[in-house]
Amino acid sequence: MTAPVNPRTAPDLSYLLDRTSHVLRTRMASALGEIGLTARMHCVLVHALEAERTQAQLADLGDMDKTTMVVTVDALEKAGLAERKPSSADRRARIISVTPAGAELAARSVEIADGVHRAVLGSLPKGDRDVLLRALNRLVEGELSTAVEATCARRARQ
């Protein structure tokens, strides 16, 4: 006989954030897919247009590992949307330079992403929307500003 599970004493924040994040990501993927971009491609193009950034810097901004970043930039180069160029600050590093076609597509992708976000937030009453955004920003800037590595993952590598 299995032991009874203790009843929850706190809301399942993990489920709520995971579920909303998953559904938002699928909506975003579908919307960006209509113009031939993935969310990662969108992220790289937009952040590469903001400033001269290396692949490593863009990977950090997009929370991508090195392999995923290389595959994403390869796809952008193949599509003629971006190219790797030597960094003006460190000749060992490569920056991602967005082509004119990439800049045009990035502008469209920003409009699409903003539209998805507006639609989701628009499903809430304004007061709830403001509270949600304020609360999420507080979490991102405070308690949830830094990820920690799970103990079991550290043990597995040892």
N, C-alpha and C positions, 0 to 999 in steps of 0.2 A: 504494500500500500504506500502510495506517495504521500509525502507531508503536504499539508495545505499551504498554499501561498499566502503570505501576509498581504492584507489589503493595502492598496496604495494610500499613502498619506500626503502625497504631493501630485500635482498634475504631471502627466507624462510629457514633459517639455521636449524630450528627444523625439518622440513620435510626432508631435505637432510640428516641430521645425523640420524634421526629415520629410514628412509627408508634403508639407507646403513647398519645401525646396525641390523635392522630386517632381511634383506636378508643374511648378514654375519652370524648371529646367526642360521638361518635355515640351511645354508650350513654346518656350523660347527656341528650342531646337527645331521645332516644326516651322515656326515663323521665319527663322533665319535660313532654314533649308530651302525655302522658296526662292531665295536669291543665291543659292549655292554655297552658303557659308555654314560652318559649325559655330557653336558658341566660342570655342577656343580660337578659331580663326578671327572671329569678331573681336575678341579680347586682345589678341596680338595686334591686329590692325589699328584699333582705337588707341591703345597705349603706345604703340610705336609712332603714331602721329603726334602724340602729346610732347614728346621729347626724344632726343637721341638715346636709345636704350639698347643694351646688349641683349642677346638671347637669354642669358642668365637672369637679367633684371626683369625681362618680360615673363619668364617662367615663374619667377617669384610672385609677380603681380597677378598672374593668372592661376596660381597654385598648381602649376604643372611640373612634373618631373622632367629631367633632361631629355629622356627618350620621347615623351609626348611632345615636348617643345620642338624637337628636331623634326618629327613627323609633321607637325602642324606647319612649321616654316617651309618644309619641303613642299607641302601641298600649296601653300601660298605662292611660292616661287614658280611651281609648275603652272599655276593658273595665271601667272603674270601680275600678281597683286602685291608682291613684296620681293625684296632681294637682300641678300647678306652683303654687307660692305664693311671694310675695315673701320674700326672706331678711330675717331680723331683724338681721343684721350689715351687709348691703349691699343697699340698696333697688334697685340696678340688677340684682342677681343673682336668680335663681329657684332655690328649693330644690324638691326632689321630696319631697312628703309622701305617705306611704302611707295609703290608706283602711283602715277596719276590714276590709273584704273582702280588700284586698291583704295586710294583716298575717296574716290567716287563711291565705291561699294561700301566703304566704312561709313560714309555719311548716311547712306540708305540703311545700313544695319543699325545705326544709332537710332534712326527714326523708328525702325521696327521694334527694337528693344524698349525704347521709351513707350511705344504703343502697347506692348505687352504689359509693361509695368503699370501704365495708366489704367488699362482694363482691369487688372487684378485689384489695384488699390481703389478703383472706382466702384468695385462691388461692395465696398464698405461705406458706411456713413462717414462724413467728413471728420467728425470728432473721433471716431474709432481709428480712422486712417492716421490722423495726427498722433494719437496715442501710440499706435503700433510702431510707426516710424521713429518716434522719440524713444520708445522702449528698446527697439532693436538697435538703434544707434548707441544707446547707453551700454547695451550688452557688448557690442562690437568694440567700443572704446574702453570698456571696463573689464568686467568679469570674464568675458569671452574674447579678449583681445589677443591672447596667446594660446596656441594649441599646445597640448602636452602629448607625449608619446605614451601609448598604452603600455602597462607593465608587461603584459604577455608578449607584446611585440619585441620589447627589449630582451626578455628572457629567450625568445626564439633565436635571436641573433647571437647570443652568447655561447 
